[in-house]
Amino acid sequence: MASAEIFSITSTTAMGMWLLMILAPRWKATTFLMEYKIIPILLSSVYAIYIFISLSSGGGMDFGSLASVMELFTKEDAVLAGWVHYLAFDLLIGMWMLKQNQSLKIHQLLMAPCLFFTFMLGPVGFLLFTAIKSLKK
């Protein structure tokens, strides 16, 4: 399967999970997928495969300088792995936020923007959630 297809499949899969978490966080299917981390596990598997492919093709993993990281992200397999890395970890943070909210009881209208921004801008959504969580306590 081509990298562009994997990109599309992983992005669509992650987006579907985000929609469930934002629109139906208490639905049985959503809670099942969250409890067993099904989508992050699938994304992590894709990540592991593409990291292996990238390393096998002679790509190094030098994170010692900005120039080295920029060079790394000129390779399609490495960029795809990086993208899937973001998808998986942002999704795990969103799931953690919903798990935290089981005891916090922040209204879903406030949680939705936290989840949306975590999906779109990762740390911004986490920061918003942390601020709301602090105000709630």
PyRosetta script that sets phi, psi and omega in degrees:
from pyrosetta import init, pose_from_sequence

init()
pose = pose_from_sequence("MASAEIFSITSTTAMGMWLLMILAPRWKATTFLMEYKIIPILLSSVYAIYIFISLSSGGGMDFGSLASVMELFTKEDAVLAGWVHYLAFDLLIGMWMLKQNQSLKIHQLLMAPCLFFTFMLGPVGFLLFTAIKSLKK")
pose.set_psi(1, 139.6)
pose.set_omega(1, -178.1)
pose.set_phi(2, -72.4)
pose.set_psi(2, 152.4)
pose.set_omega(2, 179.9)
pose.set_phi(3, -57.2)
pose.set_psi(3, -37.5)
pose.set_omega(3, 179.6)
pose.set_phi(4, -63.0)
pose.set_psi(4, -36.5)
pose.set_omega(4, 177.7)
pose.set_phi(5, -69.5)
pose.set_psi(5, -41.7)
pose.set_omega(5, 177.4)
pose.set_phi(6, -62.6)
pose.set_psi(6, -42.6)
pose.set_omega(6, 176.7)
pose.set_phi(7, -56.2)
pose.set_psi(7, -48.4)
pose.set_omega(7, -178.5)
pose.set_phi(8, -64.1)
pose.set_psi(8, -44.6)
pose.set_omega(8, -179.0)
pose.set_phi(9, -64.3)
pose.set_psi(9, -47.3)
pose.set_omega(9, -178.2)
pose.set_phi(10, -66.8)
pose.set_psi(10, -40.1)
pose.set_omega(10, 179.5)
pose.set_phi(11, -64.8)
pose.set_psi(11, -43.5)
pose.set_omega(11, 179.7)
pose.set_phi(12, -66.3)
pose.set_psi(12, -40.0)
pose.set_omega(12, 178.6)
pose.set_phi(13, -63.0)
pose.set_psi(13, -47.2)
pose.set_omega(13, 178.4)
pose.set_phi(14, -62.3)
pose.set_psi(14, -43.2)
pose.set_omega(14, -179.8)
pose.set_phi(15, -61.5)
pose.set_psi(15, -39.8)
pose.set_omega(15, 177.4)
pose.set_phi(16, -60.0)
pose.set_psi(16, -42.3)
pose.set_omega(16, 178.5)
pose.set_phi(17, -65.7)
pose.set_psi(17, -41.9)
pose.set_omega(17, 177.8)
pose.set_phi(18, -60.7)
pose.set_psi(18, -42.2)
pose.set_omega(18, 178.8)
pose.set_phi(19, -61.7)
pose.set_psi(19, -42.5)
pose.set_omega(19, 177.0)
pose.set_phi(20, -61.2)
pose.set_psi(20, -43.5)
pose.set_omega(20, -177.5)
pose.set_phi(21, -67.4)
pose.set_psi(21, -34.9)
pose.set_omega(21, -179.0)
pose.set_phi(22, -81.0)
pose.set_psi(22, -44.6)
pose.set_omega(22, -172.3)
pose.set_phi(23, -92.6)
pose.set_psi(23, -27.7)
pose.set_omega(23, -176.1)
pose.set_phi(24, -142.2)
pose.set_psi(24, 59.5)
pose.set_omega(24, -174.4)
pose.set_phi(25, -65.9)
pose.set_psi(25, -22.3)
pose.set_omega(25, -177.4)
pose.set_phi(26, -102.4)
pose.set_psi(26, 1.5)
pose.set_omega(26, 179.3)
pose.set_phi(27, -66.6)
pose.set_psi(27, 143.4)
pose.set_omega(27, -176.9)
pose.set_phi(28, -53.6)
pose.set_psi(28, -44.5)
pose.set_omega(28, -179.0)
pose.set_phi(29, -63.9)
pose.set_psi(29, -41.4)
pose.set_omega(29, 179.2)
pose.set_phi(30, -63.8)
pose.set_psi(30, -47.5)
pose.set_omega(30, -178.2)
pose.set_phi(31, -65.3)
pose.set_psi(31, -35.7)
pose.set_omega(31, 176.6)
pose.set_phi(32, -63.0)
pose.set_psi(32, -50.0)
pose.set_omega(32, -179.9)
pose.set_phi(33, -61.0)
pose.set_psi(33, -36.3)
pose.set_omega(33, 178.9)
pose.set_phi(34, -72.7)
pose.set_psi(34, -44.8)
pose.set_omega(34, -177.2)
pose.set_phi(35, -58.4)
pose.set_psi(35, -43.9)
pose.set_omega(35, -176.5)
pose.set_phi(36, -96.7)
pose.set_psi(36, 2.4)
pose.set_omega(36, 176.2)
pose.set_phi(37, 53.2)
pose.set_psi(37, 40.3)
pose.set_omega(37, -174.3)
pose.set_phi(38, -57.4)
pose.set_psi(38, -52.9)
pose.set_omega(38, -175.6)
pose.set_phi(39, -67.9)
pose.set_psi(39, -46.3)
pose.set_omega(39, 175.9)
pose.set_phi(40, -59.6)
pose.set_psi(40, -33.5)
pose.set_omega(40, 177.6)
pose.set_phi(41, -67.2)
pose.set_psi(41, -42.9)
pose.set_omega(41, 177.2)
pose.set_phi(42, -62.8)
pose.set_psi(42, -45.2)
pose.set_omega(42, 179.1)
pose.set_phi(43, -63.4)
pose.set_psi(43, -39.8)
pose.set_omega(43, 178.9)
pose.set_phi(44, -64.3)
pose.set_psi(44, -34.8)
pose.set_omega(44, 176.9)
pose.set_phi(45, -65.6)
pose.set_psi(45, -43.9)
pose.set_omega(45, 176.4)
pose.set_phi(46, -61.7)
pose.set_psi(46, -43.3)
pose.set_omega(46, 178.0)
pose.set_phi(47, -57.0)
pose.set_psi(47, -48.9)
pose.set_omega(47, -178.6)
pose.set_phi(48, -60.2)
pose.set_psi(48, -40.7)
pose.set_omega(48, 179.1)
pose.set_phi(49, -62.9)
pose.set_psi(49, -46.0)
pose.set_omega(49, -176.9)
pose.set_phi(50, -74.4)
pose.set_psi(50, -28.0)
pose.set_omega(50, 172.1)
pose.set_phi(51, -66.3)
pose.set_psi(51, -43.5)
pose.set_omega(51, 178.0)
pose.set_phi(52, -60.9)
pose.set_psi(52, -45.5)
pose.set_omega(52, 178.8)
pose.set_phi(53, -60.5)
pose.set_psi(53, -44.6)
pose.set_omega(53, -178.9)
pose.set_phi(54, -63.2)
pose.set_psi(54, -44.2)
pose.set_omega(54, 179.6)
pose.set_phi(55, -68.9)
pose.set_psi(55, -36.5)
pose.set_omega(55, -179.2)
pose.set_phi(56, -66.6)
pose.set_psi(56, -29.4)
pose.set_omega(56, -178.6)
pose.set_phi(57, -86.3)
pose.set_psi(57, 14.5)
pose.set_omega(57, 175.5)
pose.set_phi(58, 92.0)
pose.set_psi(58, 6.1)
pose.set_omega(58, 179.3)
pose.set_phi(59, -78.3)
pose.set_psi(59, 129.9)
pose.set_omega(59, 176.4)
pose.set_phi(60, -89.1)
pose.set_psi(60, 173.5)
pose.set_omega(60, 179.9)
pose.set_phi(61, -125.6)
pose.set_psi(61, 70.8)
pose.set_omega(61, -179.5)
pose.set_phi(62, -95.7)
pose.set_psi(62, 109.0)
pose.set_omega(62, 178.8)
pose.set_phi(63, -106.9)
pose.set_psi(63, 20.0)
pose.set_omega(63, -173.4)
pose.set_phi(64, -77.8)
pose.set_psi(64, -14.9)
pose.set_omega(64, 178.7)
pose.set_phi(65, -151.9)
pose.set_psi(65, 161.9)
pose.set_omega(65, 177.7)
pose.set_phi(66, -61.6)
pose.set_psi(66, -40.9)
pose.set_omega(66, 179.0)
pose.set_phi(67, -60.4)
pose.set_psi(67, -40.2)
pose.set_omega(67, 179.2)
pose.set_phi(68, -65.6)
pose.set_psi(68, -41.8)
pose.set_omega(68, 178.8)
pose.set_phi(69, -66.1)
pose.set_psi(69, -41.2)
pose.set_omega(69, 177.9)
pose.set_phi(70, -61.7)
pose.set_psi(70, -40.3)
pose.set_omega(70, 177.2)
pose.set_phi(71, -63.1)
pose.set_psi(71, -43.3)
pose.set_omega(71, 179.2)
pose.set_phi(72, -57.6)
pose.set_psi(72, -40.9)
pose.set_omega(72, -176.3)
pose.set_phi(73, -85.8)
pose.set_psi(73, 22.8)
pose.set_omega(73, 169.4)
pose.set_phi(74, -99.1)
pose.set_psi(74, -4.2)
pose.set_omega(74, -178.7)
pose.set_phi(75, -102.4)
pose.set_psi(75, 127.7)
pose.set_omega(75, -173.5)
pose.set_phi(76, -54.7)
pose.set_psi(76, -46.7)
pose.set_omega(76, -178.5)
pose.set_phi(77, -64.1)
pose.set_psi(77, -37.6)
pose.set_omega(77, 179.0)
pose.set_phi(78, -69.3)
pose.set_psi(78, -39.0)
pose.set_omega(78, 178.2)
pose.set_phi(79, -65.4)
pose.set_psi(79, -43.9)
pose.set_omega(79, 177.9)
pose.set_phi(80, -61.0)
pose.set_psi(80, -44.6)
pose.set_omega(80, 177.7)
pose.set_phi(81, -60.0)
pose.set_psi(81, -44.1)
pose.set_omega(81, 178.6)
pose.set_phi(82, -60.8)
pose.set_psi(82, -42.0)
pose.set_omega(82, 179.6)
pose.set_phi(83, -63.6)
pose.set_psi(83, -45.4)
pose.set_omega(83, -179.7)
pose.set_phi(84, -66.2)
pose.set_psi(84, -33.3)
pose.set_omega(84, 174.6)
pose.set_phi(85, -57.9)
pose.set_psi(85, -48.8)
pose.set_omega(85, 177.3)
pose.set_phi(86, -60.0)
pose.set_psi(86, -46.8)
pose.set_omega(86, -178.9)
pose.set_phi(87, -57.2)
pose.set_psi(87, -48.0)
pose.set_omega(87, -176.5)
pose.set_phi(88, -66.0)
pose.set_psi(88, -48.4)
pose.set_omega(88, -175.2)
pose.set_phi(89, -71.7)
pose.set_psi(89, -39.0)
pose.set_omega(89, 176.1)
pose.set_phi(90, -62.2)
pose.set_psi(90, -39.5)
pose.set_omega(90, 178.4)
pose.set_phi(91, -64.2)
pose.set_psi(91, -41.4)
pose.set_omega(91, 176.8)
pose.set_phi(92, -62.3)
pose.set_psi(92, -38.5)
pose.set_omega(92, 177.7)
pose.set_phi(93, -65.8)
pose.set_psi(93, -41.8)
pose.set_omega(93, 177.2)
pose.set_phi(94, -61.3)
pose.set_psi(94, -41.2)
pose.set_omega(94, 178.0)
pose.set_phi(95, -65.7)
pose.set_psi(95, -40.2)
pose.set_omega(95, 177.4)
pose.set_phi(96, -62.1)
pose.set_psi(96, -42.0)
pose.set_omega(96, 179.5)
pose.set_phi(97, -61.3)
pose.set_psi(97, -44.1)
pose.set_omega(97, 178.1)
pose.set_phi(98, -65.1)
pose.set_psi(98, -37.7)
pose.set_omega(98, 177.4)
pose.set_phi(99, -63.5)
pose.set_psi(99, -44.0)
pose.set_omega(99, 176.6)
pose.set_phi(100, -59.5)
pose.set_psi(100, -37.2)
pose.set_omega(100, -176.0)
pose.set_phi(101, -71.8)
pose.set_psi(101, -12.7)
pose.set_omega(101, 175.7)
pose.set_phi(102, -61.0)
pose.set_psi(102, -35.3)
pose.set_omega(102, 177.9)
pose.set_phi(103, -95.5)
pose.set_psi(103, -28.9)
pose.set_omega(103, -178.4)
pose.set_phi(104, -73.9)
pose.set_psi(104, -34.5)
pose.set_omega(104, -179.7)
pose.set_phi(105, 61.5)
pose.set_psi(105, 41.0)
pose.set_omega(105, 173.1)
pose.set_phi(106, -72.2)
pose.set_psi(106, 134.2)
pose.set_omega(106, -177.3)
pose.set_phi(107, -58.6)
pose.set_psi(107, 143.2)
pose.set_omega(107, -177.4)
pose.set_phi(108, -59.2)
pose.set_psi(108, -29.1)
pose.set_omega(108, 177.9)
pose.set_phi(109, -66.8)
pose.set_psi(109, -25.0)
pose.set_omega(109, 174.3)
pose.set_phi(110, -88.8)
pose.set_psi(110, -30.8)
pose.set_omega(110, 179.1)
pose.set_phi(111, -71.6)
pose.set_psi(111, -35.2)
pose.set_omega(111, -177.1)
pose.set_phi(112, -56.0)
pose.set_psi(112, -47.7)
pose.set_omega(112, 177.7)
pose.set_phi(113, -64.8)
pose.set_psi(113, -35.3)
pose.set_omega(113, 176.9)
pose.set_phi(114, -59.9)
pose.set_psi(114, -45.7)
pose.set_omega(114, -179.5)
pose.set_phi(115, -68.4)
pose.set_psi(115, -42.6)
pose.set_omega(115, 179.7)
pose.set_phi(116, -60.0)
pose.set_psi(116, -47.8)
pose.set_omega(116, -178.8)
pose.set_phi(117, -69.5)
pose.set_psi(117, -29.3)
pose.set_omega(117, 174.8)
pose.set_phi(118, -67.5)
pose.set_psi(118, -39.6)
pose.set_omega(118, 176.9)
pose.set_phi(119, -64.1)
pose.set_psi(119, -45.7)
pose.set_omega(119, -174.1)
pose.set_phi(120, -86.5)
pose.set_psi(120, -37.0)
pose.set_omega(120, -172.2)
pose.set_phi(121, -133.6)
pose.set_psi(121, 22.5)
pose.set_omega(121, 175.2)
pose.set_phi(122, 42.4)
pose.set_psi(122, -96.9)
pose.set_omega(122, -174.4)
pose.set_phi(123, -60.6)
pose.set_psi(123, -26.3)
pose.set_omega(123, 178.5)
pose.set_phi(124, -65.5)
pose.set_psi(124, -43.1)
pose.set_omega(124, 177.2)
pose.set_phi(125, -65.1)
pose.set_psi(125, -40.6)
pose.set_omega(125, 177.2)
pose.set_phi(126, -62.5)
pose.set_psi(126, -42.6)
pose.set_omega(126, 179.0)
pose.set_phi(127, -63.3)
pose.set_psi(127, -43.7)
pose.set_omega(127, 178.3)
pose.set_phi(128, -61.5)
pose.set_psi(128, -45.4)
pose.set_omega(128, 178.8)
pose.set_phi(129, -60.6)
pose.set_psi(129, -43.5)
pose.set_omega(129, -179.7)
pose.set_phi(130, -62.1)
pose.set_psi(130, -39.7)
pose.set_omega(130, 178.4)
pose.set_phi(131, -65.6)
pose.set_psi(131, -46.1)
pose.set_omega(131, 179.8)
pose.set_phi(132, -64.5)
pose.set_psi(132, -41.3)
pose.set_omega(132, 178.3)
pose.set_phi(133, -59.9)
pose.set_psi(133, -43.1)
pose.set_omega(133, 178.9)
pose.set_phi(134, -64.0)
pose.set_psi(134, -42.3)
pose.set_omega(134, 178.3)
pose.set_phi(135, -67.0)
pose.set_psi(135, -35.5)
pose.set_omega(135, -179.7)
pose.set_phi(136, -65.5)
pose.set_psi(136, -38.0)
pose.set_omega(136, -179.4)
pose.set_phi(137, -74.7)
pose.dump_pdb("model.pdb")
